[in-house]
Amino acid sequence: MRGLVRRIDRFCLTHPKFGIQNLMLYIVIANAVIWLFGMMDTTGLLESLLCFSAEAVFTKGQIWRLITFVLVPDPSMRGLFFLIALYFYYFIGSTLERYWGTGKFTIYYLTGMLFNILYGTIIWLATGLDAYITATYINLAMFLTFATVYPDMTVLLFFIIPIKMKWLGIIDAAFFALSVILMLINGMGLLSFVPIVAIFNYLIFCGSWLFDYFRPARVKQKKNTIDFKKAAKKYNKEQAKKPYTRKCEVCGRTDADYPELEFRFCSKCAGYHCFCIDHINSHIHFKE
């Protein structure tokens, strides 16, 4: 997973214009608009035309469903709870975009969409069941991602109760597990695993962070304790054979190509690893 995330980081660096800026804002506004129209349309026709349907996409050519299904409001939320959920989705999405960058956040969200589309298609091909999928679990997985990136951030639950994100993340994970169990009990077959599919995206981008966070402290200390003097001597000896002195482990930029760029070494990585100032605080730590 770390290697894939590093490739994504390099891609975003070499393609700085890639991505949809304020993506979550557009999704939240579209959800609100469709929700308002849905209140006037008691038949539910509008939402049924926007949800993902493999049968409609592949037999009727309704390819817009590949995108519009993330714009359909969560059917289980209405009124004030729905508005609060939209606010949280926007807050979480925009914060992750600022932390990761527009390109990486766009890839993250599109990957979540792709997993759901593929799984919905597999269900249809395997069983003939046309699963109407929305972005409910994609957004809940994004909530879990945020709780992993900012575990100690305190937020006001319902704008009143202060609580750390890691506890909300645990509740969110429990909800995923409960959803799968209830769907299985109700005999929903392959559709029961849609929540798990949404977790795949989370594991790609945050699986390593989750592992590092819950690893026993004594193991972390053992892994991260190195002889920096010895490691620095070895590193400088190796670098003497190369046309540069410092190279970022994430983006690949060097001090030869970018002489004004600042480079630092991470004390939390196992080994002696160099990063540019843009990635010293946002990389996945090496565990050698």
C-alpha positions in Angstrom: 0.0 0.0 0.0 2.8 2.4 0.8 4.3 2.0 -2.6 1.0 2.7 -4.3 0.4 5.8 -2.2 3.9 7.1 -3.1 3.2 6.6 -6.8 0.0 8.6 -6.3 2.0 11.4 -4.6 4.5 11.5 -7.4 1.7 11.6 -10.0 0.1 14.5 -8.2 3.4 16.3 -8.0 4.2 15.9 -11.7 0.6 16.8 -12.7 -0.2 19.8 -10.4 -3.3 20.8 -12.3 -4.9 17.4 -12.0 -8.0 17.2 -9.8 -11.3 18.9 -9.1 -10.8 21.8 -6.7 -13.5 22.0 -4.0 -14.9 18.6 -5.1 -16.7 18.0 -1.9 -18.4 21.4 -2.1 -19.9 20.5 -5.4 -21.0 17.1 -4.2 -22.7 18.6 -1.1 -24.5 21.3 -3.0 -25.8 18.7 -5.5 -27.0 16.5 -2.7 -28.8 19.5 -1.2 -30.4 20.4 -4.5 -31.5 16.9 -5.3 -32.9 16.5 -1.7 -35.0 19.6 -2.2 -36.3 18.4 -5.5 -36.9 15.0 -3.9 -39.2 16.6 -1.3 -41.4 17.8 -4.2 -41.2 14.5 -6.1 -43.0 12.0 -3.8 -42.6 9.2 -6.5 -38.8 9.1 -6.0 -38.4 9.2 -9.8 -35.5 11.7 -9.8 -33.4 9.7 -7.3 -34.1 6.4 -9.2 -32.7 8.0 -12.4 -29.5 9.1 -10.7 -28.6 6.0 -8.6 -26.1 3.6 -9.9 -27.7 0.8 -11.9 -25.5 -1.6 -13.8 -28.5 -2.8 -15.9 -29.4 0.7 -16.9 -25.8 1.6 -17.7 -25.0 -1.4 -19.8 -28.3 -2.2 -21.4 -29.9 1.3 -21.7 -26.8 3.4 -22.1 -27.5 5.6 -19.1 -23.8 6.3 -18.5 -24.5 9.4 -16.4 -25.3 7.0 -13.5 -21.6 6.3 -13.2 -21.2 9.8 -11.8 -24.6 11.0 -10.5 -25.0 8.2 -8.0 -22.7 10.1 -5.6 -25.1 13.1 -5.8 -28.1 11.1 -4.4 -28.8 12.0 -0.8 -28.6 9.2 1.9 -32.2 7.8 2.0 -31.9 7.1 5.7 -31.3 10.8 6.6 -33.8 13.5 6.4 -34.4 17.0 7.9 -31.9 18.4 10.4 -29.8 15.2 10.5 -29.3 15.3 6.8 -28.1 18.9 6.9 -25.7 18.1 9.7 -24.4 15.2 7.7 -23.8 17.4 4.7 -21.9 19.9 6.8 -19.7 17.2 8.2 -19.1 15.7 4.7 -18.0 19.2 3.4 -15.8 19.9 6.5 -14.1 16.5 6.2 -13.7 16.5 2.5 -12.4 20.1 2.3 -9.9 19.4 5.2 -8.6 16.3 3.5 -8.2 18.2 0.2 -6.2 20.9 2.0 -4.0 18.2 3.7 -3.5 15.9 0.7 -3.8 18.4 -2.1 -6.6 18.6 -4.7 -5.1 15.9 -7.0 -4.7 13.2 -4.3 -8.1 13.9 -2.7 -9.7 13.6 -6.2 -8.0 10.3 -6.8 -9.1 9.1 -3.3 -12.8 9.9 -4.0 -12.8 8.6 -7.6 -11.2 5.4 -6.3 -14.1 4.9 -3.9 -16.6 5.5 -6.7 -14.8 3.0 -8.9 -14.9 0.2 -6.3 -18.6 0.7 -5.8 -19.2 0.7 -9.6 -17.2 -2.5 -10.1 -18.9 -4.3 -7.2 -22.4 -3.2 -8.4 -21.5 -4.5 -11.8 -20.2 -7.8 -10.4 -23.4 -8.3 -8.4 -25.5 -7.7 -11.6 -23.4 -10.1 -13.7 -23.3 -12.8 -11.1 -26.8 -12.8 -9.8 -28.9 -10.6 -12.2 -29.7 -8.4 -9.2 -29.6 -4.7 -10.1 -28.1 -3.1 -7.0 -29.1 0.6 -6.6 -25.9 2.1 -5.0 -25.5 5.6 -3.6 -22.4 7.3 -2.1 -23.5 6.6 1.5 -20.7 4.2 2.4 -18.2 6.2 0.3 -18.8 9.2 2.5 -18.8 7.2 5.7 -15.5 5.7 4.7 -14.2 9.2 4.1 -15.3 10.0 7.7 -13.2 7.0 8.8 -10.2 8.3 6.8 -10.5 11.7 8.5 -10.6 10.1 11.9 -7.4 8.2 11.0 -5.5 11.3 9.7 -6.7 13.5 12.6 -7.4 11.1 15.5 -6.9 13.7 18.3 -8.9 16.5 16.7 -11.8 17.5 18.9 -15.1 18.3 17.1 -18.5 19.3 18.5 -20.9 16.5 18.0 -24.3 18.0 17.1 -22.5 21.3 17.6 -22.7 20.7 21.4 -20.8 17.7 22.6 -16.9 17.9 22.3 -15.5 14.5 21.2 -12.2 13.4 19.6 -12.3 12.1 16.1 -10.8 8.7 17.0 -13.9 7.9 19.0 -16.2 8.9 16.2 -14.0 6.8 13.9 -14.5 3.7 16.1 -18.3 4.3 16.1 -18.2 4.7 12.4 -16.3 1.4 12.0 -18.8 -0.3 14.3 -21.6 1.0 12.1 -19.9 -0.6 9.1 -19.7 -3.9 10.8 -23.3 -3.7 12.1 -24.6 -2.8 8.6 -23.0 -5.9 7.1 -24.4 -8.2 9.8 -27.9 -6.8 9.5 -27.8 -7.1 5.7 -26.7 -10.7 6.0 -29.5 -11.4 8.5 -32.0 -9.9 6.2 -30.8 -12.1 3.3 -29.5 -9.4 1.1 -26.7 -11.7 -0.3 -23.8 -10.0 -2.1 -25.3 -6.6 -1.5 -24.5 -7.1 2.2 -20.8 -6.5 1.4 -21.2 -3.0 -0.1 -19.9 -1.4 3.2 -16.8 -3.6 3.0 -16.1 -2.6 -0.6 -16.2 1.1 0.6 -13.5 0.2 3.2 -11.1 -0.9 0.4 -10.5 2.7 -0.6 -9.8 3.5 3.1 -7.3 0.7 3.4 -5.3 1.8 0.3 -4.8 5.4 1.6 -4.8 4.9 5.4 -4.1 1.2 6.0 -0.5 1.9 6.9 -1.4 4.7 9.2 -3.9 2.6 11.0 -1.3 -0.2 11.5 1.3 2.3 12.8 -1.2 3.9 15.2 -2.3 0.7 16.9 1.1 -1.0 16.9 2.5 -1.4 20.5 4.6 1.6 21.6 7.6 -0.7 22.5 7.6 -2.1 18.9 7.4 1.4 17.5 10.4 2.5 19.7 12.4 -0.5 18.7 11.7 0.0 15.0 12.4 3.8 15.1 15.6 3.8 17.2 18.6 4.0 14.9 22.2 5.2 15.2 21.8 8.5 13.3 25.6 9.2 13.2 26.3 5.8 11.6 23.3 6.1 9.3 24.3 9.6 8.2 27.8 8.5 7.4 26.5 5.6 5.3 23.9 7.9 3.6 26.5 10.6 2.7 28.9 7.9 1.4 26.1 6.6 -0.9 25.1 10.1 -2.0 28.7 11.0 -3.0 28.3 8.7 -6.0 25.2 10.5 -7.2 24.7 13.9 -8.9 22.7 15.2 -6.0 23.0 15.3 -2.2 19.4 15.2 -1.1 16.4 13.4 -2.7 12.8 13.3 -1.4 11.6 9.7 -0.9 8.0 10.7 -1.8 8.2 13.0 -4.8 11.7 12.3 -6.1 12.8 16.0 -6.2 16.5 16.6 -5.6 18.6 19.5 -4.3 20.3 19.5 -7.7 17.1 20.1 -9.6 15.5 22.4 -6.9 18.4 24.2 -5.1 16.0 26.5 -3.2 14.0 23.5 -1.8 14.5 22.6 1.8 15.1 18.9 2.7 14.9 17.2 6.1 15.3 13.8 7.6 12.5 12.0 9.5 13.3 10.8 13.0 10.2 8.6 13.0 11.2 6.5 10.0 13.1 3.3 10.5 16.4 4.1 8.7 17.8 7.4 7.4 15.2 8.8 5.0 15.2 12.3 3.4 12.0 14.3 2.5 11.4 17.7 1.0 9.6 20.3 3.1 6.3 19.5 1.4 6.3 15.8 2.5 8.3 15.8 5.7 5.0 15.9 7.7 2.7 14.1 5.4 4.6 10.9 4.3 4.0 7.3 5.4 6.8 6.4 7.7 9.3 3.7 6.6 9.2 0.5 8.7 12.3 -1.5 7.9 
